[in-house]
Structure formats: structure tokens, C-alpha cells
Amino acid sequence: MIKLDIVNRVAERTGVPKMKAEQAVDALFHSMKEALTRGERIELRGFGVFVVKPRKRGVGRNPRTGEEVAIPSGKTIRFKPGKELQAHGFETEDDDGSHDDSHDGHNDTSLPPSTNY
């Protein structure tokens, strides 16, 4: 989905002209960019949370030459899906990139849910 798809859906669902829908979507994205630039947390109930997290300095490799390259510290944006998205199968990730399955209440996710016959 691209921005144009979002604009079209907003126009369809609200009945406003596409030009007004595009202005609303642009305003939303602009406000979100500004808030994240200031390091603010954006919480959208039922959807999820955007958080700015510090990123550590590190060393990477140039894939062509294999040469080590310094990666400077900086900031990154993380998204944690809300409960409604988690109910549709989206998982959260811990800071280390591993999946957090604690929300489903099961320790072994390789087994199918039990069925009563």
C-alpha cells in the first residue's frame, strides 16, 4: 500500500473529495514526522505505538569489498503493534529483533491450538 492508496481509502470511507483527503493524510504524516524528529512517542490506540530508540555505534562490512565500515550511533524508529493488530497475527519484536510471543499465553507456538471434538 502506498500513500495514494491511503488517500483513496480515506476519500471513499469519509466521502470527502480526494484533494481534501490528500491534505488530511499529508497533515497527519507531517505531524507524525515532526513528533518523531523531536523524539516523541506516538500512541495510536488500537493500532500501535511508534517510539524513537537510540542505536548503538557498530562495525559493519562493505558487501563488495569485505572492508570494515564504522556505523555511527544514531536513532531508529520502532513500531509495536497494538492489541487489535496482535489479534490479527502481528507479533512484537524485542529490541534484539527476537519475537515476543508472551501475548498469546502459550510457551510452545509450534503446536496447533487444541480442538475439542
N, C-alpha and C positions, 0 to 999 in steps of 0.2 A: 504494500500500500504506500502510495506517495501522497504528498501534500494535496495535490489536485483531487485525489480520491476522497480525502478528508473533507475538503471544501464541498465537493459534490454531495457527500452524505449529510453534511450539516444543512445544506440548502434543501435537500429532499425531506429531511426529518423536521425541519422548522418551517419550511415554506417561505423562507426569505430568499431574495434574489442571490444568485451566485456571487455577484460583486460584493454584497454585504456579508455573505458567508466567508468570502476570502478575507475581508477586512477583519472579521472576528477571529478567524484562525490565525492570521498574521499577528494580531494583537496578543492572542494567547501565547503563541510561540515567543514573541518578543519579550513578554513579561517573564516567561519561564527562563529565557536566556539571561536576562538581567539578574534575576534572583540567583541562578546558579553561578553567575560570574561573581556575585557578592558572597558566595559560599553558603547561601541559604538552602534550607531543606524545603522541598516541595512535597506536600502530602495531599493526595487526591483520594479521599475516602472511597472505598470500593474498587479502586483501580491500583494504587500503589504509591510508593514513596521514591523520590529522586533525592540522592544525597551526594554531596561533594566530599570525596575522601582524598587524603594525601597519598601520593605514590612515591615509594622509596626510589632512591638512586640505585642504579644497577649497571650490569655489564651485559651487552648483547653481542651478537656476531653478525657481520655482514654476510648474507647468504651466498653472495657471489665469490667473495674472496676469503671468507672464514676469519677475517680480521676482527679483533675485539673492538667494540664501539661503546663508549660511555653513554649511558642513558641517564639524563638528568632527572632529579626529583621534580615532581610536579603535582598536578591534581587530576583526578579522574572522576567521572560521574557514575554512580551505581544506581541501579533500579531494583527495588524489591517489590514484587507483585503483592497486591492486597489479597485479602481472603477470598473475594469473589473470583479473581483470576486464578488463585491457587486451587479453588474448587473446580476449575476447568482444566486442571492438569499442569499448570505452570508451577515450577519449583523455584525456590530461592537459592541463591548461591552465597556461601560464606566468603569472607574476604580472600581466602586462599583459593577460591574457584571451585571448591568441592560443593556438592549439592547438600542442602539441608532438608532431610526428609522427616524432620521431627513433627511437622504439621499434620502428618497423616495418621500418627498414632501407631504405626507398625514399625518393627525393627527390621524385618526381612521383607524388602519390597520385591524380591524375585518370585514370591509365591502369589498366585491369584487370590482374590478375596474369597472367603468361604461362602459356599452356597448351601442353603437348606433345601433338601429335596423332600 
